[in-house]
Amino acid sequence: MIPNFFGWVGFIDYAAAIKSDGKIVAVGEYGCTAGSSLNCTANGYKFSLARFNSDGSFDTTFGTNGVVSNNFSFMTDPFDTGSLQLRNIVVQPDGKLVVGLDTSDGHFFLARFNGNGSLDTTFGTAGEITTAFGTSDDVHAVAFQPDGKIIAAGSTSNGTNTGIALARYVVANVNSVTATFISEAANDGTILESYQNSGVGATQNGFATTISIGDDPGNRQYRSILSFHTQSIPHNAVITAAQLMIRYQGVVGTDPFPTFGNLLVDIHSSYFGNSIGLEPADFSAPASPSTYQEHLSPMLYNWYGTNLSTASNLELINKFGWTQFRLRFALPSNKNNISDYDKFYSGEGPTGSQPQLIVTYYVP
């Protein structure tokens, strides 16, 4: 532990966060430079931010020698610590800092700071936003959505009843980019299970114009791999949305959808198995640990698609290489000893019908 002192009373830390570069930011209360904590006669209590290098030393490029202190517009009494009891901090992908606390009259308050510690005057009104729900509101948490919006959550009271308060704030417009990736023909295809319910892949087909999902006459499951080279997305981009789409080509036997359940999607932020190339091990190789399982639904013109619905799934889109998806039905077989599988176009399929991954992002 490395202690640091900011004045006669010192700095009381309420929240801290670690930036992507390893630096630490702390938000809290800056005390007096004279007097005592009970009889402050100098500067009073101020909202303050401090930034430290990873070794615990002050980051002197931030504010004044690593510290920023501020009396916000609502803080009419610098000796009043009542508005300094709850505070939160979140680091945006572009390095800006959003803090949440309560105003002197008890309402939500957010402020945003630039990377050098100055107040970001493009945010709200001169860098500040105040939101009133009732007669007494407390901020308990602040979060940053992948699409750039800010969430503040807490409690509110009208003097009689107390409830949950939740606000979402739209930040300044950003220039979004939408990129469409096509599944790589050399690395996608279908894998057939070795025997019924084995859960182990045996043979592969990476050269057909279609992929198969369902089962064969031996009740062995077909699973398919899609492979997208997403390295062209800028490394500092913030991905706000992604949609996976495949186009239906036909069916062999009975359509699996009524009896096999949902068409599920597993995600890997690089590749399943031992390499980017299609191989039997891809059949059962683990997905990325943070995967939330999606499922594909019918769309127009024989397309099936899904929007990646969680921030953790969006984070699996690999800006440094490959992103792979594995498609399979919820049930491996209907056990009727007949081939029942759907066919969808692969990366070898005709132009305009190949699997697509549509990614929307912005660069801070």
Secondary structure, DSSP 8 states (H G I E B T S, - for coil): ------SSS-EEEEEEEE-TTS-EEEEEEE--SSB-SSSB-SS--EEEEEEE-TTS-B-TTTTBTTEEEE--TT---TT--GGGS--EEEE-TTS-EEEEEE-TTS-EEEEEE-TTS-B-TTTTBTTEEEE-SSSEEEEEEEEE-TTS-EEEEEEEE-SS-EEEEEEEE------EEEEEEE--GGG-EEEEESSTT---EEEEE-SSSEEEEEE-TT--EEEEEEEEE-TTS-TT-EEEEEEEEEEEEEEESS-SHHHH--EEEEEESS-STTSSS--GGGGT----TT---EEEEE-STTEEEEE--SHHHHTTS-TTSEEEEEEEESSS---SSS-EEEEEE-TTS-TTTS-EEEEEEE--
